[in-house]
Amino acid sequence: MIGRRKKYLSPSRLAWMRFKNHNLAWYSLMFLIALVMTVTVVPFIAEFFFHLDHADIDLNRRFMVNSASHWFGTDELGRDVLLRTLYGGRISLFVAIASASAALIIGTTIGSVAGYYGGRIDAVLMRFTDAVLTLPVLPLMILLAAIDLNKILPGYLSFLAAGNHASIVKLMLIVVFFGWMTVARLVRAEFLSLKEREFVQAARSIGVSNWKIIFQHILPNSVAPIIVAITLSIGGIIIAEATLSFLGLGIHPPYPSWGNMLTNAQDYIRSAPMLSVYPGILILITVVAINFVGDGLRDAFDPKFVYKKE
């Protein structure tokens, strides 16, 4: 009698099944996907469902309570709080994802070069990384946020400092400057381990160039810790944006963000406390969900994690 053939799963398929088996991570991912989709289509929601704009001011509707026309009520200028919260999430998530992606590119490049070449190159790059890690983050963030971009950017980049989006660009530059070091150290550690493996030695023996070995052989095998690190850093960036915006040094009006919404709400904490509750709750839930996703990814890429089919 022929026995049943054992089914083998590919590493990517096995990682996906491990991730789905992590209930908190799976539900958190579904929440984040729903949130991103909602804030992406919020202009259509505002136009076709509420027939409003997040910036519409109506002083006759100040501090309205929850109703069918204003689900979260209105703020001190009569603006719809729900739409402003969704637009604020759009800005906050964009800043977090874009900044994390830029930090990923910088950290991966520095870490891969340092780990692969070693020697003096590794020493210089890692001492610079260590020096940035020792800097007091929040005080320097506050100091850099007060700098005028027009005074430091060259002429061909002056468009970044023009208009209302200058505060967004400045915040992203600050976050990227302080966000690449963890990725660089993780990538370096992976490269130090992988560059001595047999498949790398074989690639060198047949004359494959160093850059091809880095980007085609070693880097794809270092993806797991990079994905986990950058996922967890997104939550930290959201907190950093909210902190700087709350202090008045982050994203400035007319662009709403969860942080500057909290800043505006602090003057009305007694008369209209819900103005601070909505963005605060969304910051909390979003950051916790991102951390759960990061935990799930860490387990999914861990070869010691045992997948149990439910």
C-alpha positions as CSV (number, residue, x, y, z in Angstrom):
1,M,0.0,0.0,0.0
2,I,1.5,3.3,-1.1
3,G,1.6,5.8,1.7
4,R,0.5,9.4,1.4
5,R,3.2,11.6,0.0
6,K,4.3,14.2,2.6
7,K,3.7,17.8,1.4
8,Y,6.6,20.2,1.7
9,L,5.9,23.9,2.0
10,S,8.1,26.6,0.5
11,P,9.8,29.0,3.0
12,S,7.5,31.9,1.9
13,R,4.4,29.8,2.2
14,L,5.4,28.5,5.6
15,A,6.1,32.0,6.8
16,W,2.7,33.1,5.6
17,M,1.0,30.3,7.5
18,R,3.0,31.1,10.6
19,F,1.9,34.7,10.4
20,K,-1.8,33.8,9.9
21,N,-1.5,31.5,12.9
22,H,-0.6,34.6,15.0
23,N,-4.1,35.9,15.7
24,L,-3.2,39.3,17.1
25,A,-0.9,40.0,14.2
26,W,-3.4,38.8,11.6
27,Y,-6.3,40.9,13.0
28,S,-4.0,43.9,13.4
29,L,-2.9,43.6,9.7
30,M,-6.6,43.6,8.7
31,F,-7.2,46.7,10.8
32,L,-4.2,48.5,9.2
33,I,-5.2,47.6,5.7
34,A,-8.8,48.8,6.4
35,L,-7.4,52.1,7.9
36,V,-5.0,52.7,5.0
37,M,-7.8,52.1,2.5
38,T,-10.2,54.4,4.4
39,V,-7.8,57.3,4.6
40,T,-6.8,56.8,1.0
41,V,-10.4,57.2,-0.2
42,V,-11.4,59.9,2.3
43,P,-11.8,62.6,-0.3
44,F,-14.5,60.5,-2.0
45,I,-16.1,59.8,1.4
46,A,-16.2,63.5,2.1
47,E,-17.7,64.4,-1.2
48,F,-20.2,61.7,-1.9
49,F,-21.3,60.7,1.6
50,F,-21.0,63.7,3.8
51,H,-21.0,66.5,1.1
52,L,-18.4,68.3,3.2
53,D,-14.7,69.1,3.1
54,H,-12.4,68.6,6.1
55,A,-11.4,72.3,5.9
56,D,-15.0,73.7,5.7
57,I,-15.5,76.3,8.5
58,D,-19.0,77.0,9.9
59,L,-18.9,79.0,13.1
60,N,-22.6,78.4,13.6
61,R,-21.9,74.7,14.1
62,R,-19.1,74.9,16.7
63,F,-18.7,72.1,19.2
64,M,-21.7,70.1,17.8
65,V,-22.2,66.7,19.4
66,N,-22.3,63.4,17.5
67,S,-25.1,63.3,14.9
68,A,-26.1,61.7,11.6
69,S,-24.4,64.6,9.7
70,H,-21.3,64.8,11.9
71,W,-20.5,61.4,13.3
72,F,-17.7,62.7,15.6
73,G,-19.2,66.1,16.0
74,T,-17.5,69.4,15.1
75,D,-14.5,71.3,16.5
76,E,-13.9,74.9,17.6
77,L,-14.3,76.2,14.0
78,G,-17.3,74.0,13.0
79,R,-15.2,71.6,11.0
80,D,-16.2,67.9,10.8
81,V,-14.0,66.0,13.3
82,L,-14.4,62.6,11.6
83,L,-13.1,63.9,8.3
84,R,-10.3,65.8,9.9
85,T,-9.3,62.7,11.8
86,L,-9.3,60.6,8.6
87,Y,-7.3,63.3,6.8
88,G,-5.0,63.5,9.8
89,G,-4.4,59.8,9.5
90,R,-3.7,60.2,5.9
91,I,-0.9,62.7,6.6
92,S,0.5,60.8,9.6
93,L,0.6,57.4,7.9
94,F,2.1,58.9,4.7
95,V,4.9,60.6,6.8
96,A,5.5,57.3,8.7
97,I,5.6,55.0,5.7
98,A,7.6,57.4,3.5
99,S,10.1,58.1,6.2
100,A,10.5,54.5,7.1
101,S,11.1,53.6,3.4
102,A,13.8,56.3,3.1
103,A,15.4,55.1,6.4
104,L,15.3,51.5,5.1
105,I,17.2,52.5,1.9
106,I,19.9,54.5,3.8
107,G,20.3,51.9,6.6
108,T,20.4,49.0,4.2
109,T,23.0,50.6,2.0
110,I,25.3,51.6,4.9
111,G,24.8,48.3,6.7
112,S,25.5,46.1,3.6
113,V,28.6,48.0,2.6
114,A,30.0,48.0,6.2
115,G,29.2,44.3,6.7
116,Y,30.5,43.1,3.3
117,Y,33.7,45.0,3.0
118,G,34.7,45.2,6.7
119,G,38.0,46.7,7.8
120,R,38.3,50.4,7.7
121,I,35.1,51.0,5.8
122,D,33.2,49.0,8.5
123,A,34.9,50.9,11.3
124,V,34.2,54.4,9.9
125,L,30.6,53.6,9.0
126,M,29.8,51.9,12.3
127,R,31.5,54.6,14.4
128,F,29.4,57.2,12.6
129,T,26.3,55.1,13.3
130,D,27.2,54.7,16.9
131,A,27.8,58.5,17.2
132,V,24.3,59.2,15.8
133,L,22.8,56.6,18.2
134,T,24.3,58.4,21.2
135,L,22.6,61.7,20.3
136,P,19.6,62.8,22.5
137,V,16.8,62.3,20.0
138,L,13.9,64.5,21.3
139,P,16.0,67.6,22.1
140,L,17.7,67.5,18.7
141,M,14.4,66.8,17.0
142,I,13.0,70.0,18.6
143,L,16.1,71.9,17.6
144,L,16.1,70.8,14.0
145,A,12.4,71.4,13.7
146,A,13.0,75.1,14.4
147,I,15.5,75.4,11.5
148,D,14.3,77.2,8.4
149,L,14.8,75.0,5.4
150,N,15.3,77.9,3.1
151,K,18.6,78.6,4.9
152,I,20.1,75.1,4.5
153,L,18.7,73.7,1.3
154,P,20.5,74.5,-2.0
155,G,18.6,76.6,-4.6
156,Y,17.5,73.6,-6.8
157,L,15.8,72.1,-3.8
158,S,14.1,75.3,-2.6
159,F,10.7,74.1,-3.8
160,L,10.8,71.7,-0.8
161,A,10.7,74.6,1.6
162,A,8.0,76.5,-0.3
163,G,4.3,76.4,0.5
164,N,2.3,74.7,3.2
165,H,4.0,71.3,2.7
166,A,7.4,72.6,4.0
167,S,6.6,71.4,7.6
168,I,5.9,67.9,6.2
169,V,9.2,67.8,4.3
170,K,11.1,69.0,7.4
171,L,9.5,66.5,9.7
172,M,10.3,63.6,7.3
173,L,14.0,64.7,7.0
174,I,14.3,64.8,10.8
175,V,12.7,61.4,11.2
176,V,14.8,59.8,8.5
177,F,18.0,61.3,10.0
178,F,17.3,59.5,13.3
179,G,15.7,56.4,11.9
180,W,18.2,54.5,9.8
181,M,20.7,53.3,12.4
182,T,18.8,50.3,13.7
183,V,18.4,48.9,10.2
184,A,22.1,49.6,9.4
185,R,23.2,47.6,12.4
186,L,20.9,44.7,11.7
187,V,21.9,44.5,8.0
188,R,25.6,44.7,9.0
189,A,25.2,41.8,11.4
190,E,23.4,39.7,8.8
191,F,26.1,40.4,6.2
192,L,28.9,39.5,8.6
193,S,27.2,36.1,9.0
194,L,26.2,35.4,5.4
195,K,29.3,36.6,3.6
196,E,31.3,33.5,4.8
197,R,28.6,31.1,3.6
198,E,29.3,28.6,0.9
199,F,27.0,30.2,-1.7
200,V,28.8,33.5,-1.4
201,Q,32.2,31.8,-1.7
202,A,31.0,30.0,-4.8
203,A,29.8,33.2,-6.3
204,R,33.2,34.8,-5.7
205,S,35.0,31.8,-7.1
206,I,33.3,32.2,-10.5
207,G,34.0,35.9,-10.7
208,V,30.7,37.5,-9.7
209,S,31.2,41.2,-8.9
210,N,30.9,42.4,-5.3
211,W,27.8,44.5,-6.0
212,K,26.0,41.5,-7.5
213,I,26.9,39.4,-4.5
214,I,25.6,42.1,-2.2
215,F,22.3,42.8,-3.9
216,Q,21.5,39.5,-5.5
217,H,22.9,36.9,-3.1
218,I,23.3,38.2,0.4
219,L,20.7,41.0,0.7
220,P,17.7,38.7,-0.3
221,N,18.7,36.4,2.5
222,S,18.7,39.3,5.0
223,V,15.1,40.4,4.3
224,A,13.5,38.9,7.4
225,P,15.1,41.1,10.1
226,I,14.9,44.1,7.9
227,I,11.1,43.8,7.4
228,V,10.6,43.3,11.1
229,A,12.7,46.3,12.1
230,I,11.2,48.7,9.6
231,T,7.6,47.5,10.5
232,L,8.3,48.3,14.2
233,S,9.9,51.6,13.3
234,I,6.7,52.9,11.6
235,G,5.0,52.9,15.0
236,G,7.8,54.9,16.5
237,I,7.7,57.4,13.6
238,I,3.9,57.9,14.2
239,I,4.7,58.7,17.9
240,A,7.5,61.0,16.9
241,E,5.3,62.9,14.4
242,A,2.5,63.2,17.0
243,T,5.0,64.4,19.6
244,L,6.6,67.1,17.4
245,S,3.2,68.2,16.1
246,F,1.8,68.4,19.6
247,L,4.7,70.7,20.5
248,G,3.9,72.9,17.5
249,L,7.1,71.8,15.7
250,G,5.8,69.2,13.4
251,I,3.1,69.5,10.7
252,H,1.5,72.9,10.5
253,P,-2.1,73.8,9.5
254,P,-3.8,73.8,7.1
255,Y,-2.7,70.1,6.9
256,P,-4.3,68.1,9.7
257,S,-2.4,65.4,11.5
258,W,-3.2,63.4,14.6
259,G,-0.5,65.3,16.5
260,N,-1.6,68.9,15.6
261,M,-5.2,67.9,16.2
262,L,-4.2,67.0,19.8
263,T,-2.5,70.4,20.0
264,N,-5.7,72.2,19.0
265,A,-7.8,70.1,21.4
266,Q,-5.8,70.9,24.5
267,D,-7.4,74.3,24.9
268,Y,-10.8,72.7,24.9
269,I,-10.1,69.6,27.0
270,R,-12.8,70.5,29.6
271,S,-15.5,71.9,27.3
272,A,-15.0,69.4,24.4
273,P,-12.8,66.5,25.6
274,M,-13.7,64.2,22.7
275,L,-11.7,66.4,20.3
276,S,-8.6,64.9,21.9
277,V,-10.0,61.4,22.4
278,Y,-10.5,60.5,18.7
279,P,-7.0,61.2,17.4
280,G,-5.5,59.9,20.6
281,I,-7.3,56.6,20.4
282,L,-6.4,56.2,16.7
283,I,-2.7,56.8,17.5
284,L,-2.9,54.2,20.3
285,I,-4.7,51.6,18.3
286,T,-2.5,52.1,15.2
287,V,0.8,51.9,17.0
288,V,-0.3,48.8,19.0
289,A,-1.5,47.1,15.8
290,I,1.8,47.9,14.0
291,N,3.7,46.3,17.0
292,F,1.5,43.2,16.8
293,V,2.2,42.9,13.1
294,G,5.9,43.2,13.8
295,D,5.7,40.5,16.5
296,G,3.9,38.3,14.0
297,L,6.5,38.8,11.3
298,R,9.3,38.1,13.7
299,D,7.6,34.7,14.6
300,A,6.9,34.0,10.9
301,F,10.5,34.4,9.9
302,D,11.9,32.5,12.9
303,P,12.9,29.0,11.8
304,K,12.5,27.8,15.4
305,F,8.8,28.8,15.5
306,V,6.6,25.7,15.2
307,Y,3.6,26.1,13.0
308,K,0.5,24.3,14.2
309,K,-2.4,23.9,11.9
310,E,-5.6,24.7,13.7
